[in-house]
Amino acid sequence: MNTSNKAIRSSGWKTDYLIGFPDGLFLLFFATQVIQGFPIEVQTFYTINLCICIMGAILVMFSAYQANKGDTQHDSPLLSDEERTKLQRLDINENTISLIADEMVKDAALWENTLQQEQVKETTFSPLRATRSALFTGFFFLLGGTLSFGPYLSNENFTAASQTSTMLVFLGLTIFSFTKARITNQRPLPVILRYWLMGAGIFGGAWLLHKIF
């Protein structure tokens, strides 16, 4: 079986969208709902949430780049000579080592068969592709975050802004759920309900924090 060097498996901007958008939306929704309950100045509220938004975008961009870069330590799915030597140093007998190697071969073959059945593309690492993926992921993160945080920027009445934000968040979750269901060939209703429950959980968690503190 041929092994790949820094193999990555990606569906392009769709993967970036499915990762970045809900992360940005949920993070800023939770942050705004929690922070607005504290007695702080309006500008301080804006500064904190802008910092959270920017830092979150940087983190997801870095994660997306690293995910596309891959892990050179685990390029081969098979038992390497170095790994075999480490097992021998642990006083593991040859029969057990051979069994481990055989199972790794079977797992690798099963994984490759799964990739072929699901028609997943396999490509080598490209700095340009990884950078583009990171930028798209960051863009979708900021887009999701804007739905949660944007109403506060246009309305300093945080009670009204919170209501608008909540409405936009659940509208965004509905649209996102439909597009995710279409991309991943799932039924829309279960996906919508799952993300609505996640949104409601975040809203309830923020409310609970206000009650505790």
C-alpha positions as CSV (number, residue, x, y, z in Angstrom):
1,M,0.0,0.0,0.0
2,N,1.3,3.4,-1.0
3,T,1.6,6.0,1.8
4,S,1.2,9.7,1.3
5,N,3.4,12.5,2.4
6,K,1.5,15.1,4.5
7,A,-1.7,13.9,3.0
8,I,-4.7,16.1,3.7
9,R,-8.4,15.5,3.0
10,S,-10.6,18.5,2.5
11,S,-13.7,19.7,0.7
12,G,-12.4,23.2,0.3
13,W,-14.4,26.3,1.4
14,K,-17.3,24.1,2.5
15,T,-15.1,22.6,5.3
16,D,-14.0,26.1,6.2
17,Y,-17.6,27.3,6.4
18,L,-18.8,24.3,8.4
19,I,-16.0,25.0,11.0
20,G,-15.7,28.7,11.1
21,F,-19.2,30.0,10.9
22,P,-20.8,28.2,13.9
23,D,-17.6,28.8,16.0
24,G,-17.8,32.5,15.5
25,L,-21.5,32.7,16.0
26,F,-21.6,30.6,19.2
27,L,-18.5,32.2,20.8
28,L,-19.7,35.8,20.4
29,F,-23.3,34.9,21.3
30,F,-22.1,33.5,24.6
31,A,-19.6,36.3,25.2
32,T,-22.1,39.1,24.5
33,Q,-24.9,37.4,26.5
34,V,-22.6,37.0,29.5
35,I,-20.7,40.3,29.5
36,Q,-23.7,42.5,29.0
37,G,-25.0,41.4,32.4
38,F,-22.1,43.0,34.2
39,P,-22.0,46.7,35.1
40,I,-19.4,47.9,32.7
41,E,-19.1,50.8,30.3
42,V,-20.3,50.5,26.8
43,Q,-16.9,51.1,25.3
44,T,-15.4,48.4,27.6
45,F,-18.1,46.0,26.4
46,Y,-17.1,46.7,22.8
47,T,-13.4,46.4,23.4
48,I,-13.7,43.1,25.2
49,N,-15.9,41.5,22.5
50,L,-13.8,42.9,19.7
51,C,-10.7,41.3,21.3
52,I,-12.5,38.0,21.7
53,C,-13.6,38.2,18.1
54,I,-10.1,39.0,16.8
55,M,-8.4,36.4,19.0
56,G,-10.9,33.8,18.1
57,A,-10.5,34.4,14.4
58,I,-6.7,34.1,14.7
59,L,-7.0,30.9,16.6
60,V,-9.3,29.2,14.1
61,M,-7.1,30.4,11.2
62,F,-4.1,28.9,12.9
63,S,-5.9,25.7,13.5
64,A,-7.2,25.5,10.0
65,Y,-3.6,26.1,8.6
66,Q,-2.2,23.4,10.9
67,A,-5.0,21.0,9.9
68,N,-4.2,21.4,6.3
69,K,-0.5,21.1,7.0
70,G,-1.0,17.7,8.5
71,D,1.2,15.8,10.9
72,T,4.5,14.5,9.4
73,Q,5.0,12.3,12.4
74,H,2.1,10.1,11.3
75,D,2.3,10.3,7.6
76,S,2.4,6.5,7.3
77,P,-0.4,4.4,8.8
78,L,1.8,1.4,9.1
79,L,4.2,0.4,11.9
80,S,7.5,2.0,11.2
81,D,10.9,0.5,12.1
82,E,11.4,3.2,14.8
83,E,8.0,2.3,16.4
84,R,8.8,-1.4,16.2
85,T,12.1,-0.8,18.0
86,K,10.3,1.2,20.7
87,L,7.9,-1.7,21.2
88,Q,10.8,-4.2,21.5
89,R,12.4,-2.0,24.1
90,L,9.2,-2.4,26.2
91,D,9.8,-6.2,26.2
92,I,6.8,-6.8,24.0
93,N,7.2,-10.2,22.2
94,E,7.4,-10.5,18.5
95,N,4.0,-12.2,18.2
96,T,2.3,-9.2,19.8
97,I,4.2,-6.7,17.7
98,S,3.3,-8.7,14.5
99,L,-0.3,-8.6,15.6
100,I,-0.2,-4.9,16.1
101,A,1.4,-4.4,12.7
102,D,-1.3,-6.6,11.0
103,E,-4.1,-4.7,12.7
104,M,-2.6,-1.4,11.5
105,V,-2.4,-2.7,7.9
106,K,-6.1,-3.7,8.2
107,D,-7.1,-0.4,9.6
108,A,-5.2,1.5,6.9
109,A,-6.9,-0.6,4.2
110,L,-10.3,0.0,5.7
111,W,-9.7,3.7,5.9
112,E,-8.5,4.0,2.3
113,N,-11.6,2.0,1.2
114,T,-13.8,4.4,3.2
115,L,-12.2,7.4,1.5
116,Q,-12.9,5.8,-1.9
117,Q,-16.5,5.0,-1.1
118,E,-17.1,8.5,0.2
119,Q,-15.2,10.0,-2.8
120,V,-13.0,12.1,-0.5
121,K,-10.1,13.7,-2.4
122,E,-6.6,13.2,-1.1
123,T,-3.9,15.8,-1.9
124,T,-0.5,16.7,-0.7
125,F,0.3,19.8,1.4
126,S,0.3,23.1,-0.3
127,P,1.2,26.4,1.6
128,L,-1.1,28.3,-0.7
129,R,-4.0,26.0,-0.2
130,A,-3.5,26.0,3.6
131,T,-3.3,29.8,3.7
132,R,-6.5,30.1,1.6
133,S,-8.3,27.6,3.9
134,A,-7.1,29.6,7.0
135,L,-8.4,32.9,5.5
136,F,-11.7,31.4,4.5
137,T,-12.2,29.9,8.0
138,G,-11.3,33.2,9.6
139,F,-13.8,35.0,7.3
140,F,-16.6,32.6,8.1
141,F,-15.8,32.9,11.8
142,L,-16.1,36.7,11.6
143,L,-19.3,36.4,9.6
144,G,-20.8,34.2,12.3
145,G,-19.5,36.5,15.0
146,T,-21.0,39.5,13.3
147,L,-24.5,38.1,13.6
148,S,-24.1,37.8,17.4
149,F,-22.1,41.0,18.0
150,G,-23.3,43.3,15.2
151,P,-26.6,44.4,16.8
152,Y,-24.7,45.7,19.8
153,L,-22.5,47.9,17.6
154,S,-25.6,49.6,16.1
155,N,-27.6,49.9,19.3
156,E,-26.2,50.8,22.7
157,N,-29.5,49.7,24.3
158,F,-28.2,46.3,25.2
159,T,-31.6,44.9,26.1
160,A,-32.9,45.6,22.6
161,A,-29.6,44.6,21.0
162,S,-29.7,41.3,22.8
163,Q,-33.2,40.6,21.4
164,T,-32.0,41.4,17.9
165,S,-28.8,39.4,18.4
166,T,-30.8,36.3,19.6
167,M,-33.2,36.6,16.6
168,L,-30.3,36.8,14.2
169,V,-28.4,33.9,15.8
170,F,-31.3,31.5,15.5
171,L,-32.0,32.7,12.0
172,G,-28.3,32.2,11.2
173,L,-28.4,28.7,12.7
174,T,-31.4,27.8,10.6
175,I,-29.8,28.9,7.4
176,F,-26.5,27.3,8.4
177,S,-28.3,24.0,9.3
178,F,-30.0,23.9,5.9
179,T,-26.8,24.5,4.0
180,K,-24.9,22.0,6.2
181,A,-27.6,19.4,5.6
182,R,-27.3,20.0,1.9
183,I,-23.5,19.8,1.9
184,T,-23.4,16.6,4.0
185,N,-26.5,14.9,2.5
186,Q,-28.5,14.9,5.8
187,R,-32.1,15.6,6.6
188,P,-32.5,19.3,7.5
189,L,-34.8,19.0,10.5
190,P,-32.5,17.0,12.8
191,V,-29.6,19.3,12.0
192,I,-31.8,22.4,12.7
193,L,-33.0,21.0,16.0
194,R,-29.5,20.1,17.0
195,Y,-28.2,23.6,16.4
196,W,-31.2,25.2,17.9
197,L,-30.6,23.2,21.1
198,M,-27.0,24.2,21.1
199,G,-28.0,27.9,20.8
200,A,-30.6,27.5,23.5
201,G,-28.0,25.8,25.7
202,I,-25.7,28.7,25.3
203,F,-28.4,31.2,26.1
204,G,-29.5,29.2,29.1
205,G,-25.9,28.9,30.3
206,A,-25.4,32.7,30.1
207,W,-28.6,33.2,32.0
208,L,-27.5,30.7,34.7
209,L,-24.2,32.5,35.1
210,H,-26.0,35.8,35.7
211,K,-28.1,34.1,38.3
212,I,-25.1,32.7,40.1
213,F,-22.9,35.8,40.0
